[in-house]
């Protein structure tokens, strides 16, 4: 497993970082200012761009919403390099099975 980057863990890291950025924003439900709403989207787009460059995948949050005083990302959809859409759980299973397959091949 050394040297192999687990993409699902990287996505979780970025989600936590993004949520901490969102926690510092003045979110007030429907009364959230327009520039704050744009900043929420811009921060999410920057995170997905970073993941695309770093991990060679596209991540999207189609259910991103402002609910009360917080931003809810919702479940991500992930486009793999072979043009398959997968959920976060499917990505995790794919990576774990690939690691196990490599370990068996080595051993």
C-alpha positions as CSV (number, residue, x, y, z in Angstrom):
1,X,0.0,0.0,0.0
2,X,3.0,2.3,0.2
3,X,3.1,4.9,-2.5
4,X,-0.6,4.4,-3.4
5,X,-2.8,7.4,-2.9
6,X,-6.3,6.5,-1.6
7,X,-8.6,8.9,-3.5
8,X,-11.5,8.3,-1.2
9,X,-9.4,9.4,1.8
10,X,-8.2,12.5,-0.1
11,X,-11.9,13.4,-0.9
12,X,-12.7,13.1,2.8
13,X,-9.8,15.3,3.7
14,X,-10.9,18.0,1.3
15,X,-14.5,17.8,2.5
16,X,-13.4,18.4,6.1
17,X,-11.2,21.3,5.0
18,X,-14.1,22.7,2.9
19,X,-16.6,22.3,5.8
20,X,-14.2,24.2,8.1
21,X,-14.1,27.1,5.5
22,X,-17.9,27.0,5.3
23,X,-18.2,27.1,9.1
24,X,-16.4,30.5,9.1
25,X,-18.8,32.0,6.6
26,X,-21.8,34.1,7.6
27,X,-24.6,31.7,6.5
28,X,-28.1,32.7,7.4
29,X,-30.4,30.4,5.4
30,X,-32.4,32.2,2.8
31,X,-31.1,35.5,4.0
32,X,-27.5,34.6,3.0
33,X,-26.0,37.4,0.9
34,X,-25.4,36.8,-2.8
35,X,-21.7,37.3,-2.5
36,X,-21.5,34.6,0.2
37,X,-23.5,32.2,-1.9
38,X,-21.1,32.8,-4.8
39,X,-18.1,32.2,-2.4
40,X,-19.7,28.9,-1.3
41,X,-19.8,27.7,-4.9
42,X,-16.3,29.1,-5.7
43,X,-14.8,27.3,-2.7
44,X,-16.5,24.0,-3.8
45,X,-15.3,24.5,-7.4
46,X,-11.7,25.1,-6.2
47,X,-11.8,22.0,-4.2
48,X,-13.1,19.9,-7.1
49,X,-10.5,21.4,-9.4
50,X,-7.7,20.6,-7.0
51,X,-9.0,17.0,-6.7
52,X,-9.2,16.7,-10.5
53,X,-5.6,17.8,-10.9
54,X,-4.2,15.7,-8.1
55,X,-6.2,12.5,-8.4
56,X,-7.4,12.5,-12.1
57,X,-11.1,12.3,-11.2
58,X,-14.0,14.7,-11.3
59,X,-16.0,15.2,-8.1
60,X,-19.4,16.9,-8.1
61,X,-21.8,17.7,-5.3
62,X,-25.2,17.9,-7.1
63,X,-27.1,18.3,-3.8
64,X,-25.1,21.1,-2.4
65,X,-27.4,23.4,-0.4
66,X,-27.6,26.0,2.4
67,X,-29.8,24.7,5.2
68,X,-30.3,26.9,8.1
69,X,-26.9,28.2,9.3
70,X,-24.8,25.7,7.5
71,X,-23.8,24.4,4.1
72,X,-24.6,20.8,3.4
73,X,-22.5,19.2,0.6
74,X,-24.6,16.1,0.2
75,X,-23.2,12.9,-1.4
76,X,-20.6,13.4,-4.1
77,X,-20.8,11.9,-7.5
78,X,-17.4,10.9,-8.9
79,X,-16.4,10.5,-12.6
80,X,-13.5,8.1,-13.0
81,X,-10.9,8.2,-15.8
82,X,-12.7,5.4,-17.6
83,X,-15.8,7.6,-17.7
84,X,-17.8,5.7,-15.1
85,X,-19.9,7.5,-12.5
86,X,-19.6,6.0,-9.1
87,X,-20.7,6.9,-5.6
88,X,-18.3,7.5,-2.8
89,X,-18.9,4.0,-1.3
90,X,-18.3,2.4,-4.7
91,X,-15.1,4.3,-5.1
92,X,-14.0,3.1,-1.7
93,X,-14.8,-0.5,-2.6
94,X,-13.0,-0.3,-5.9
95,X,-9.8,1.0,-4.2
96,X,-9.8,-1.5,-1.5
97,X,-10.4,-4.4,-3.9
98,X,-7.5,-3.1,-6.1
99,X,-5.2,-2.9,-3.1
100,X,-6.1,-6.5,-2.1
101,X,-5.6,-7.7,-5.7
102,X,-2.1,-6.1,-5.8
103,X,-1.1,-7.6,-2.4
104,X,-2.2,-11.1,-3.6
105,X,-0.3,-10.6,-6.9
106,X,2.9,-9.6,-4.9
107,X,2.6,-12.3,-2.3
